[in-house]
Amino acid sequence: MNVHSGTAFTILLASETPSYRNNLASSLRMQGYSVEVATGGFHLLHLIENSPDISLIIIHDDMFDMSGYEIVSLIRVSKSNKELPVIFISKDNNKEKFIKMLEVEANDYVVQTPIFQPVISTVKKYCSN
């Protein structure tokens, strides 16, 4: 059921909300993706630094230890938006937050919905080569 052309494609999902993190990770795994999880911004940055096989980052809103803006800014110090795409999921449709995420070169901004299909569709844009 691999949808990513037989190449290793690992998603790093960061969310401080355990139920959201676990449910989205499960949905992505059901689509055939390998998924690692992080519980906060510092944890995510540590995993990026120590896991060279990460292909895509999903950040679910601001974390308790740093904002999504800070996280993406720190990722972009060493990885371009082509090298390591970042999808930011927000609980609200805040235009200012959307603009800030684009300024730091997040690749996509998805508004959280009760279903995961918008996130899965966005992930597919980056994994089908």
N, CA, C and O atoms as a GROMACS GRO file, in nm:
protein
  516
    1MET      N    1   0.083  -0.120   0.000
    1MET     CA    2   0.000   0.000   0.000
    1MET      C    3   0.086   0.125   0.000
    1MET      O    4   0.037   0.232   0.036
    2ASN      N    5   0.212   0.116  -0.038
    2ASN     CA    6   0.298   0.234  -0.043
    2ASN      C    7   0.254   0.327  -0.154
    2ASN      O    8   0.240   0.286  -0.270
    3VAL      N    9   0.232   0.451  -0.119
    3VAL     CA   10   0.190   0.551  -0.217
    3VAL      C   11   0.305   0.640  -0.256
    3VAL      O   12   0.287   0.738  -0.329
    4HIS      N   13   0.422   0.608  -0.209
    4HIS     CA   14   0.536   0.696  -0.232
    4HIS      C   15   0.643   0.630  -0.318
    4HIS      O   16   0.762   0.644  -0.289
    5SER      N   17   0.604   0.561  -0.420
    5SER     CA   18   0.691   0.510  -0.526
    5SER      C   19   0.804   0.422  -0.477
    5SER      O   20   0.912   0.421  -0.537
    6GLY      N   21   0.783   0.349  -0.370
    6GLY     CA   22   0.882   0.254  -0.324
    6GLY      C   23   1.002   0.313  -0.253
    6GLY      O   24   1.088   0.238  -0.207
    7THR      N   25   1.012   0.444  -0.243
    7THR     CA   26   1.125   0.505  -0.173
    7THR      C   27   1.088   0.523  -0.027
    7THR      O   28   0.971   0.538   0.008
    8ALA      N   29   1.189   0.522   0.058
    8ALA     CA   30   1.166   0.543   0.201
    8ALA      C   31   1.117   0.686   0.221
    8ALA      O   32   1.184   0.781   0.181
    9PHE      N   33   1.003   0.700   0.283
    9PHE     CA   34   0.946   0.832   0.309
    9PHE      C   35   0.902   0.834   0.454
    9PHE      O   36   0.802   0.771   0.490
   10THR      N   37   0.975   0.907   0.537
   10THR     CA   38   0.945   0.913   0.680
   10THR      C   39   0.895   1.051   0.715
   10THR      O   40   0.956   1.152   0.682
   11ILE      N   41   0.781   1.053   0.783
   11ILE     CA   42   0.718   1.177   0.828
   11ILE      C   43   0.747   1.193   0.977
   11ILE      O   44   0.735   1.098   1.055
   12LEU      N   45   0.786   1.314   1.015
   12LEU     CA   46   0.802   1.348   1.156
   12LEU      C   47   0.684   1.437   1.194
   12LEU      O   48   0.669   1.547   1.141
   13LEU      N   49   0.601   1.388   1.284
   13LEU     CA   50   0.480   1.457   1.326
   13LEU      C   51   0.499   1.509   1.468
   13LEU      O   52   0.530   1.433   1.559
   14ALA      N   53   0.481   1.640   1.486
   14ALA     CA   54   0.495   1.701   1.618
   14ALA      C   55   0.362   1.760   1.662
   14ALA      O   56   0.303   1.844   1.594
   15SER      N   57   0.317   1.714   1.779
   15SER     CA   58   0.195   1.769   1.839
   15SER      C   59   0.204   1.744   1.989
   15SER      O   60   0.243   1.636   2.034
   16GLU      N   61   0.166   1.844   2.066
   16GLU     CA   62   0.165   1.826   2.210
   16GLU      C   63   0.034   1.764   2.258
   16GLU      O   64   0.019   1.735   2.377
   17THR      N   65  -0.061   1.744   2.168
   17THR     CA   66  -0.190   1.684   2.202
   17THR      C   67  -0.184   1.534   2.171
   17THR      O   68  -0.190   1.496   2.054
   18PRO      N   69  -0.172   1.450   2.273
   18PRO     CA   70  -0.153   1.306   2.249
   18PRO      C   71  -0.259   1.242   2.161
   18PRO      O   72  -0.226   1.163   2.073
   19SER      N   73  -0.386   1.274   2.182
   19SER     CA   74  -0.491   1.209   2.102
   19SER      C   75  -0.481   1.248   1.955
   19SER      O   76  -0.494   1.163   1.867
   20TYR      N   77  -0.457   1.376   1.927
   20TYR     CA   78  -0.444   1.421   1.789
   20TYR      C   79  -0.321   1.358   1.725
   20TYR      O   80  -0.328   1.305   1.614
   21ARG      N   81  -0.208   1.364   1.796
   21ARG     CA   82  -0.082   1.308   1.746
   21ARG      C   83  -0.096   1.159   1.714
   21ARG      O   84  -0.056   1.115   1.606
   22ASN      N   85  -0.153   1.084   1.806
   22ASN     CA   86  -0.165   0.939   1.786
   22ASN      C   87  -0.264   0.905   1.675
   22ASN      O   88  -0.239   0.814   1.596
   23ASN      N   89  -0.376   0.976   1.668
   23ASN     CA   90  -0.476   0.948   1.565
   23ASN      C   91  -0.426   0.985   1.425
   23ASN      O   92  -0.448   0.910   1.330
   24LEU      N   93  -0.360   1.100   1.413
   24LEU     CA   94  -0.306   1.138   1.282
   24LEU      C   95  -0.193   1.044   1.241
   24LEU      O   96  -0.186   1.003   1.125
   25ALA      N   97  -0.106   1.009   1.334
   25ALA     CA   98   0.003   0.916   1.303
   25ALA      C   99  -0.054   0.782   1.255
   25ALA      O  100  -0.004   0.724   1.159
   26SER      N  101  -0.157   0.735   1.322
   26SER     CA  102  -0.222   0.609   1.282
   26SER      C  103  -0.281   0.619   1.142
   26SER      O  104  -0.267   0.528   1.061
   27SER      N  105  -0.348   0.730   1.114
   27SER     CA  106  -0.408   0.750   0.981
   27SER      C  107  -0.300   0.754   0.872
   27SER      O  108  -0.320   0.698   0.764
   28LEU      N  109  -0.188   0.818   0.900
   28LEU     CA  110  -0.079   0.824   0.803
   28LEU      C  111  -0.016   0.686   0.783
   28LEU      O  112   0.018   0.648   0.671
   29ARG      N  113   0.000   0.613   0.892
   29ARG     CA  114   0.055   0.477   0.881
   29ARG      C  115  -0.037   0.387   0.799
   29ARG      O  116   0.011   0.302   0.724
   30MET      N  117  -0.167   0.406   0.814
   30MET     CA  118  -0.263   0.327   0.734
   30MET      C  119  -0.250   0.359   0.586
   30MET      O  120  -0.289   0.278   0.501
   31GLN      N  121  -0.196   0.475   0.553
   31GLN     CA  122  -0.172   0.514   0.414
   31GLN      C  123  -0.039   0.459   0.363
   31GLN      O  124  -0.006   0.474   0.245
   32GLY      N  125   0.038   0.394   0.451
   32GLY     CA  126   0.164   0.334   0.412
   32GLY      C  127   0.288   0.414   0.446
   32GLY      O  128   0.398   0.378   0.402
   33TYR      N  129   0.274   0.521   0.522
   33TYR     CA  130   0.388   0.604   0.557
   33TYR      C  131   0.453   0.556   0.686
   33TYR      O  132   0.387   0.501   0.774
   34SER      N  133   0.583   0.579   0.696
   34SER     CA  134   0.656   0.560   0.820
   34SER      C  135   0.642   0.692   0.896
   34SER      O  136   0.667   0.799   0.839
   35VAL      N  137   0.604   0.686   1.023
   35VAL     CA  138   0.580   0.807   1.101
   35VAL      C  139   0.654   0.801   1.233
   35VAL      O  140   0.642   0.704   1.308
   36GLU      N  141   0.731   0.905   1.260
   36GLU     CA  142   0.794   0.926   1.390
   36GLU      C  143   0.717   1.040   1.457
   36GLU      O  144   0.660   1.125   1.388
   37VAL      N  145   0.716   1.042   1.590
   37VAL     CA  146   0.641   1.148   1.659
   37VAL      C  147   0.730   1.224   1.755
   37VAL      O  148   0.825   1.170   1.813
   38ALA      N  149   0.697   1.352   1.770
   38ALA     CA  150   0.764   1.440   1.866
   38ALA      C  151   0.658   1.506   1.951
   38ALA      O  152   0.547   1.534   1.904
   39THR      N  153   0.692   1.532   2.077
   39THR     CA  154   0.594   1.588   2.170
   39THR      C  155   0.609   1.739   2.190
   39THR      O  156   0.528   1.801   2.260
   40GLY      N  157   0.710   1.799   2.129
   40GLY     CA  158   0.732   1.941   2.142
   40GLY      C  159   0.835   1.990   2.043
   40GLY      O  160   0.891   1.912   1.966
   41GLY      N  161   0.859   2.119   2.044
   41GLY     CA  162   0.952   2.179   1.949
   41GLY      C  163   1.096   2.134   1.966
   41GLY      O  164   1.163   2.101   1.868
   42PHE      N  165   1.144   2.131   2.091
   42PHE     CA  166   1.282   2.087   2.114
   42PHE      C  167   1.299   1.940   2.079
   42PHE      O  168   1.402   1.900   2.024
   43HIS      N  169   1.198   1.860   2.110
   43HIS     CA  170   1.202   1.718   2.076
   43HIS      C  171   1.207   1.702   1.924
   43HIS      O  172   1.285   1.621   1.874
   44LEU      N  173   1.126   1.777   1.851
   44LEU     CA  174   1.126   1.772   1.706
   44LEU      C  175   1.264   1.809   1.649
   44LEU      O  176   1.316   1.740   1.561
   45LEU      N  177   1.322   1.917   1.698
   45LEU     CA  178   1.452   1.961   1.648
   45LEU      C  179   1.560   1.857   1.678
   45LEU      O  180   1.649   1.834   1.595
   46HIS      N  181   1.553   1.794   1.794
   46HIS     CA  182   1.648   1.688   1.828
   46HIS      C  183   1.634   1.570   1.731
   46HIS      O  184   1.734   1.517   1.684
   47LEU      N  185   1.511   1.530   1.701
   47LEU     CA  186   1.490   1.418   1.610
   47LEU      C  187   1.538   1.451   1.468
   47LEU      O  188   1.594   1.364   1.400
   48ILE      N  189   1.517   1.573   1.422
   48ILE     CA  190   1.565   1.613   1.290
   48ILE      C  191   1.717   1.602   1.285
   48ILE      O  192   1.774   1.551   1.188
   49GLU      N  193   1.782   1.650   1.388
   49GLU     CA  194   1.928   1.650   1.394
   49GLU      C  195   1.985   1.507   1.395
   49GLU      O  196   2.093   1.483   1.341
   50ASN      N  197   1.912   1.414   1.456
   50ASN     CA  198   1.964   1.279   1.474
   50ASN      C  199   1.900   1.175   1.383
   50ASN      O  200   1.932   1.056   1.394
   51SER      N  201   1.810   1.216   1.295
   51SER     CA  202   1.743   1.121   1.204
   51SER      C  203   1.751   1.174   1.061
   51SER      O  204   1.664   1.250   1.018
   52PRO      N  205   1.854   1.136   0.988
   52PRO     CA  206   1.872   1.190   0.852
   52PRO      C  207   1.767   1.141   0.751
   52PRO      O  208   1.760   1.193   0.640
   53ASP      N  209   1.686   1.042   0.789
   53ASP     CA  210   1.589   0.987   0.695
   53ASP      C  211   1.453   1.057   0.699
   53ASP      O  212   1.360   1.012   0.633
   54ILE      N  213   1.439   1.166   0.774
   54ILE     CA  214   1.313   1.241   0.780
   54ILE      C  215   1.292   1.310   0.646
   54ILE      O  216   1.379   1.382   0.598
   55SER      N  217   1.174   1.288   0.585
   55SER     CA  218   1.143   1.343   0.453
   55SER      C  219   1.044   1.459   0.457
   55SER      O  220   1.039   1.539   0.364
   56LEU      N  221   0.966   1.467   0.565
   56LEU     CA  222   0.860   1.567   0.575
   56LEU      C  223   0.830   1.592   0.722
   56LEU      O  224   0.832   1.499   0.803
   57ILE      N  225   0.803   1.717   0.756
   57ILE     CA  226   0.766   1.754   0.893
   57ILE      C  227   0.621   1.801   0.893
   57ILE      O  228   0.579   1.878   0.806
   58ILE      N  229   0.545   1.754   0.991
   58ILE     CA  230   0.411   1.807   1.016
   58ILE      C  231   0.413   1.862   1.158
   58ILE      O  232   0.443   1.792   1.254
   59ILE      N  233   0.379   1.991   1.170
   59ILE     CA  234   0.373   2.056   1.301
   59ILE      C  235   0.228   2.091   1.328
   59ILE      O  236   0.165   2.165   1.253
   60HIS      N  237   0.177   2.038   1.438
   60HIS     CA  238   0.039   2.066   1.478
   60HIS      C  239   0.038   2.182   1.576
   60HIS      O  240   0.056   2.162   1.697
   61ASP      N  241   0.016   2.300   1.525
   61ASP     CA  242   0.002   2.424   1.602
   61ASP      C  243   0.124   2.455   1.687
   61ASP      O  244   0.226   2.386   1.681
   62ASP      N  245   0.113   2.560   1.766
   62ASP     CA  246   0.223   2.601   1.852
   62ASP      C  247   0.241   2.496   1.962
   62ASP      O  248   0.145   2.432   2.005
   63MET      N  249   0.365   2.480   2.006
   63MET     CA  250   0.397   2.384   2.111
   63MET      C  251   0.410   2.456   2.245
   63MET      O  252   0.418   2.578   2.250
   64PHE      N  253   0.412   2.380   2.352
   64PHE     CA  254   0.426   2.437   2.485
   64PHE      C  255   0.564   2.501   2.504
   64PHE      O  256   0.579   2.593   2.584
   65ASP      N  257   0.665   2.451   2.430
   65ASP     CA  258   0.801   2.500   2.450
   65ASP      C  259   0.847   2.603   2.346
   65ASP      O  260   0.947   2.671   2.369
   66MET      N  261   0.777   2.615   2.234
   66MET     CA  262   0.808   2.719   2.136
   66MET      C  263   0.695   2.727   2.032
   66MET      O  264   0.618   2.633   2.014
   67SER      N  265   0.689   2.839   1.966
   67SER     CA  266   0.584   2.859   1.866
   67SER      C  267   0.620   2.786   1.736
   67SER      O  268   0.736   2.754   1.711
   68GLY      N  269   0.520   2.763   1.655
   68GLY     CA  270   0.543   2.704   1.523
   68GLY      C  271   0.636   2.791   1.440
   68GLY      O  272   0.720   2.740   1.367
   69TYR      N  273   0.621   2.921   1.452
   69TYR     CA  274   0.708   3.016   1.382
   69TYR      C  275   0.854   2.994   1.419
   69TYR      O  276   0.941   2.989   1.332
   70GLU      N  277   0.880   2.980   1.549
   70GLU     CA  278   1.018   2.956   1.596
   70GLU      C  279   1.070   2.822   1.544
   70GLU      O  280   1.185   2.812   1.500
   71ILE      N  281   0.987   2.720   1.550
   71ILE     CA  282   1.030   2.586   1.507
   71ILE      C  283   1.069   2.588   1.359
   71ILE      O  284   1.177   2.541   1.323
   72VAL      N  285   0.982   2.643   1.275
   72VAL     CA  286   1.011   2.646   1.131
   72VAL      C  287   1.134   2.733   1.104
   72VAL      O  288   1.217   2.697   1.020
   73SER      N  289   1.146   2.845   1.173
   73SER     CA  290   1.264   2.931   1.156
   73SER      C  291   1.392   2.855   1.187
   73SER      O  292   1.491   2.868   1.115
   74LEU      N  293   1.391   2.775   1.292
   74LEU     CA  294   1.510   2.698   1.330
   74LEU      C  295   1.537   2.585   1.231
   74LEU      O  296   1.653   2.556   1.202
   75ILE      N  297   1.434   2.523   1.180
   75ILE     CA  298   1.453   2.420   1.077
   75ILE      C  299   1.518   2.482   0.953
   75ILE      O  300   1.608   2.422   0.894
   76ARG      N  301   1.474   2.600   0.916
   76ARG     CA  302   1.522   2.664   0.793
   76ARG      C  303   1.666   2.714   0.804
   76ARG      O  304   1.726   2.751   0.702
   77VAL      N  305   1.723   2.716   0.921
   77VAL     CA  306   1.864   2.751   0.935
   77VAL      C  307   1.950   2.648   0.863
   77VAL      O  308   2.053   2.683   0.803
   78SER      N  309   1.910   2.521   0.867
   78SER     CA  310   1.993   2.416   0.807
   78SER      C  311   1.928   2.342   0.691
   78SER      O  312   1.998   2.275   0.615
   79LYS      N  313   1.797   2.353   0.675
   79LYS     CA  314   1.727   2.281   0.568
   79LYS      C  315   1.633   2.375   0.493
   79LYS      O  316   1.553   2.445   0.554
   80SER      N  317   1.645   2.377   0.360
   80SER     CA  318   1.556   2.461   0.279
   80SER      C  319   1.418   2.396   0.272
   80SER      O  320   1.399   2.282   0.313
   81ASN      N  321   1.322   2.472   0.219
   81ASN     CA  322   1.187   2.417   0.208
   81ASN      C  323   1.178   2.309   0.100
   81ASN      O  324   1.080   2.235   0.096
   82LYS      N  325   1.278   2.298   0.014
   82LYS     CA  326   1.282   2.190  -0.084
   82LYS      C  327   1.348   2.066  -0.024
   82LYS      O  328   1.309   1.954  -0.055
   83GLU      N  329   1.447   2.087   0.060
   83GLU     CA  330   1.516   1.975   0.125
   83GLU      C  331   1.427   1.905   0.228
   83GLU      O  332   1.428   1.782   0.238
   84LEU      N  333   1.352   1.983   0.304
   84LEU     CA  334   1.270   1.929   0.411
   84LEU      C  335   1.139   2.007   0.419
   84LEU      O  336   1.131   2.109   0.489
   85PRO      N  337   1.036   1.961   0.347
   85PRO     CA  338   0.907   2.031   0.350
   85PRO      C  339   0.844   2.028   0.490
   85PRO      O  340   0.856   1.931   0.564
   86VAL      N  341   0.776   2.138   0.523
   86VAL     CA  342   0.706   2.151   0.650
   86VAL      C  343   0.561   2.186   0.624
   86VAL      O  344   0.530   2.282   0.552
   87ILE      N  345   0.472   2.107   0.682
   87ILE     CA  346   0.329   2.135   0.679
   87ILE      C  347   0.290   2.180   0.819
   87ILE      O  348   0.317   2.111   0.917
   88PHE      N  349   0.226   2.295   0.828
   88PHE     CA  350   0.182   2.348   0.957
   88PHE      C  351   0.031   2.332   0.966
   88PHE      O  352  -0.042   2.378   0.878
   89ILE      N  353  -0.016   2.268   1.072
   89ILE     CA  354  -0.160   2.251   1.096
   89ILE      C  355  -0.200   2.344   1.209
   89ILE      O  356  -0.142   2.339   1.317
   90SER      N  357  -0.299   2.428   1.183
   90SER     CA  358  -0.344   2.523   1.284
   90SER      C  359  -0.487   2.491   1.328
   90SER      O  360  -0.569   2.444   1.249
   91LYS      N  361  -0.513   2.518   1.454
   91LYS     CA  362  -0.648   2.498   1.506
   91LYS      C  363  -0.744   2.606   1.458
   91LYS      O  364  -0.866   2.590   1.466
   92ASP      N  365  -0.689   2.715   1.408
   92ASP     CA  366  -0.775   2.824   1.360
   92ASP      C  367  -0.729   2.875   1.225
   92ASP      O  368  -0.618   2.847   1.181
   93ASN      N  369  -0.814   2.949   1.161
   93ASN     CA  370  -0.786   3.005   1.029
   93ASN      C  371  -0.737   3.149   1.045
   93ASN      O  372  -0.800   3.242   0.995
   94ASN      N  373  -0.626   3.166   1.116
   94ASN     CA  374  -0.571   3.296   1.149
   94ASN      C  375  -0.483   3.345   1.035
   94ASN      O  376  -0.378   3.286   1.007
   95LYS      N  377  -0.526   3.453   0.969
   95LYS     CA  378  -0.454   3.505   0.853
   95LYS      C  379  -0.313   3.551   0.890
   95LYS      O  380  -0.219   3.530   0.814
   96GLU      N  381  -0.296   3.613   1.007
   96GLU     CA  382  -0.164   3.660   1.050
   96GLU      C  383  -0.068   3.542   1.070
   96GLU      O  384   0.048   3.549   1.031
   97LYS      N  385  -0.118   3.436   1.132
   97LYS     CA  386  -0.034   3.318   1.154
   97LYS      C  387   0.004   3.255   1.020
   97LYS      O  388   0.117   3.212   1.000
   98PHE      N  389  -0.092   3.251   0.928
   98PHE     CA  390  -0.068   3.197   0.794
   98PHE      C  391   0.044   3.275   0.725
   98PHE      O  392   0.136   3.216   0.669
   99ILE      N  393   0.038   3.407   0.729
   99ILE     CA  394   0.139   3.492   0.666
   99ILE      C  395   0.275   3.472   0.731
   99ILE      O  396   0.377   3.464   0.663
  100LYS      N  397   0.277   3.464   0.865
  100LYS     CA  398   0.405   3.442   0.936
  100LYS      C  399   0.467   3.309   0.896
  100LYS      O  400   0.589   3.300   0.880
  101MET      N  401   0.385   3.205   0.881
  101MET     CA  402   0.439   3.074   0.844
  101MET      C  403   0.495   3.076   0.702
  101MET      O  404   0.596   3.011   0.674
  102LEU      N  405   0.431   3.149   0.613
  102LEU     CA  406   0.484   3.162   0.477
  102LEU      C  407   0.615   3.241   0.477
  102LEU      O  408   0.706   3.211   0.399
  103GLU      N  409   0.626   3.340   0.563
  103GLU     CA  410   0.748   3.420   0.572
  103GLU      C  411   0.869   3.336   0.611
  103GLU      O  412   0.980   3.362   0.566
  104VAL      N  413   0.848   3.235   0.695
  104VAL     CA  414   0.960   3.149   0.737
  104VAL      C  415   0.970   3.024   0.650
  104VAL      O  416   1.043   2.930   0.683
  105GLU      N  417   0.898   3.024   0.541
  105GLU     CA  418   0.904   2.921   0.438
  105GLU      C  419   0.847   2.786   0.479
  105GLU      O  420   0.902   2.682   0.442
  106ALA      N  421   0.737   2.787   0.554
  106ALA     CA  422   0.661   2.663   0.569
  106ALA      C  423   0.603   2.633   0.431
  106ALA      O  424   0.565   2.726   0.359
  107ASN      N  425   0.597   2.507   0.394
  107ASN     CA  426   0.551   2.472   0.260
  107ASN      C  427   0.400   2.479   0.247
  107ASN      O  428   0.349   2.518   0.142
  108ASP      N  429   0.329   2.442   0.351
  108ASP     CA  430   0.183   2.441   0.348
  108ASP      C  431   0.126   2.473   0.484
  108ASP      O  432   0.191   2.454   0.587
  109TYR      N  433   0.003   2.523   0.483
  109TYR     CA  434  -0.070   2.560   0.604
  109TYR      C  435  -0.208   2.497   0.591
  109TYR      O  436  -0.282   2.528   0.498
  110VAL      N  437  -0.242   2.408   0.684
  110VAL     CA  438  -0.370   2.338   0.680
  110VAL      C  439  -0.447   2.373   0.807
  110VAL      O  440  -0.392   2.368   0.917
  111VAL      N  441  -0.575   2.407   0.791
  111VAL     CA  442  -0.660   2.432   0.907
  111VAL      C  443  -0.714   2.298   0.956
  111VAL      O  444  -0.767   2.219   0.878
  112GLN      N  445  -0.699   2.275   1.085
  112GLN     CA  446  -0.742   2.149   1.145
  112GLN      C  447  -0.892   2.128   1.128
  112GLN      O  448  -0.971   2.220   1.150
  113THR      N  449  -0.929   2.006   1.088
  113THR     CA  450  -1.069   1.966   1.076
  113THR      C  451  -1.089   1.837   1.155
  113THR      O  452  -0.991   1.775   1.196
  114PRO      N  453  -1.213   1.796   1.176
  114PRO     CA  454  -1.236   1.671   1.250
  114PRO      C  455  -1.187   1.546   1.175
  114PRO      O  456  -1.172   1.440   1.235
  115ILE      N  457  -1.164   1.559   1.047
  115ILE     CA  458  -1.111   1.446   0.969
  115ILE      C  459  -0.970   1.480   0.922
  115ILE      O  460  -0.933   1.597   0.916
  116PHE      N  461  -0.892   1.378   0.891
  116PHE     CA  462  -0.753   1.399   0.854
  116PHE      C  463  -0.729   1.407   0.704
  116PHE      O  464  -0.615   1.422   0.661
  117GLN      N  465  -0.833   1.397   0.624
  117GLN     CA  466  -0.815   1.393   0.478
  117GLN      C  467  -0.743   1.516   0.422
  117GLN      O  468  -0.660   1.499   0.333
  118PRO      N  469  -0.770   1.638   0.470
  118PRO     CA  470  -0.694   1.752   0.417
  118PRO      C  471  -0.544   1.741   0.442
  118PRO      O  472  -0.463   1.780   0.357
  119VAL      N  473  -0.505   1.687   0.557
  119VAL     CA  474  -0.363   1.668   0.588
  119VAL      C  475  -0.305   1.560   0.499
  119VAL      O  476  -0.198   1.578   0.441
  120ILE      N  477  -0.374   1.448   0.486
  120ILE     CA  478  -0.326   1.337   0.403
  120ILE      C  479  -0.311   1.381   0.258
  120ILE      O  480  -0.213   1.346   0.192
  121SER      N  481  -0.407   1.457   0.207
  121SER     CA  482  -0.397   1.507   0.069
  121SER      C  483  -0.276   1.598   0.053
  121SER      O  484  -0.208   1.594  -0.050
  122THR      N  485  -0.249   1.680   0.153
  122THR     CA  486  -0.133   1.769   0.148
  122THR      C  487  -0.004   1.689   0.153
  122THR      O  488   0.091   1.720   0.080
  123VAL      N  489   0.002   1.588   0.236
  123VAL     CA  490   0.121   1.501   0.244
  123VAL      C  491   0.148   1.438   0.108
  123VAL      O  492   0.263   1.430   0.066
  124LYS      N  493   0.045   1.393   0.040
  124LYS     CA  494   0.061   1.326  -0.089
  124LYS      C  495   0.129   1.417  -0.192
  124LYS      O  496   0.198   1.368  -0.282
  125LYS      N  497   0.111   1.548  -0.180
  125LYS     CA  498   0.176   1.642  -0.272
  125LYS      C  499   0.329   1.632  -0.264
  125LYS      O  500   0.399   1.658  -0.361
  126TYR      N  501   0.379   1.595  -0.147
  126TYR     CA  502   0.523   1.594  -0.125
  126TYR      C  503   0.587   1.456  -0.136
  126TYR      O  504   0.709   1.445  -0.138
  127CYS      N  505   0.506   1.353  -0.142
  127CYS     CA  506   0.567   1.220  -0.140
  127CYS      C  507   0.555   1.147  -0.272
  127CYS      O  508   0.624   1.046  -0.291
  128SER      N  509   0.472   1.190  -0.362
  128SER     CA  510   0.462   1.119  -0.489
  128SER      C  511   0.557   1.182  -0.589
  128SER      O  512   0.534   1.291  -0.642
  129ASN      N  513   0.664   1.110  -0.614
  129ASN     CA  514   0.767   1.158  -0.708
  129ASN      C  515   0.751   1.091  -0.841
  129ASN      O  516   0.827   1.118  -0.933
   0.00000   0.00000   0.00000
